[in-house]
């Protein structure tokens, strides 16, 4: 007999962990991330500014990339915009 617990374990194994909206995190340090570019980007003119940053406005922690060190990609699910927030942008 399959229980709901078995289903959840199979779903997570097949599709990876699920994250609540607004739970973006830096995969390197685990700190919360946001869907805003970093305030300061020392590579302006050389590399595009990343779309995400730590909550304090710094780039996400660096990881090795094809052209050297680059900010990591966040893990989790971005917050959903409310109707009001979507209209404000």
C-alpha positions in Angstrom: 0.0 0.0 0.0 1.3 3.4 -0.9 1.0 6.2 1.6 1.1 9.9 1.1 4.5 9.9 2.8 5.7 7.5 0.1 4.3 9.7 -2.6 6.1 12.8 -1.2 9.4 11.0 -1.0 9.1 9.7 -4.6 8.1 13.2 -5.8 11.1 14.8 -4.1 13.5 12.1 -5.4 12.1 12.6 -8.9 11.8 16.4 -9.0 14.2 17.6 -6.4 13.4 19.5 -3.2 10.4 21.9 -3.2 10.8 25.4 -1.8 8.2 27.8 -0.6 7.8 31.0 -2.7 10.3 33.6 -1.4 12.8 31.0 -0.2 15.6 31.8 -2.6 18.9 31.0 -1.1 22.6 31.3 -2.0 23.7 27.6 -2.5 27.1 28.3 -1.1 26.5 30.1 2.2 22.7 29.4 2.6 21.8 33.0 3.2 18.6 34.4 1.7 18.7 35.7 -1.8 16.5 38.2 -3.7 15.6 38.7 -7.3 17.4 42.0 -7.6 20.9 42.7 -9.1 23.7 43.4 -6.7 24.2 47.1 -5.8 27.9 47.1 -6.7 29.2 45.1 -9.6 33.0 45.3 -10.0 32.8 43.6 -13.4 30.7 46.3 -15.2 31.8 46.5 -18.8 33.2 42.9 -18.6 30.3 40.7 -17.5 26.6 41.3 -17.2 25.2 42.2 -13.8 23.6 39.1 -12.2 19.8 39.1 -11.7 20.0 38.0 -8.1 21.9 39.0 -5.0 22.1 38.5 -1.2 19.6 40.5 0.8 22.3 42.9 1.7 22.8 43.7 -2.0 26.1 41.8 -2.5 26.5 39.3 -5.3 25.8 35.7 -4.5 28.9 33.7 -3.4 31.3 32.9 -6.2 31.6 29.4 -7.9 33.9 28.2 -10.7 32.5 29.0 -14.2 33.6 28.6 -17.8 35.4 31.9 -17.7 36.7 31.8 -14.1 34.8 32.7 -10.9 31.2 33.8 -11.2 28.3 34.4 -8.8 26.3 31.2 -8.1 22.8 30.7 -9.2 20.2 30.8 -6.3 18.3 27.7 -5.3 14.6 27.7 -4.2 11.6 29.5 -5.5 11.3 33.2 -6.0 8.5 35.1 -4.3 5.3 35.5 -6.3 4.3 39.1 -7.0 1.0 40.2 -5.7 -1.3 42.0 -8.0 -0.4 45.3 -6.4 3.4 44.6 -6.5 3.2 43.6 -10.2 1.4 46.8 -11.1 4.0 48.9 -9.3 6.8 47.9 -11.5 
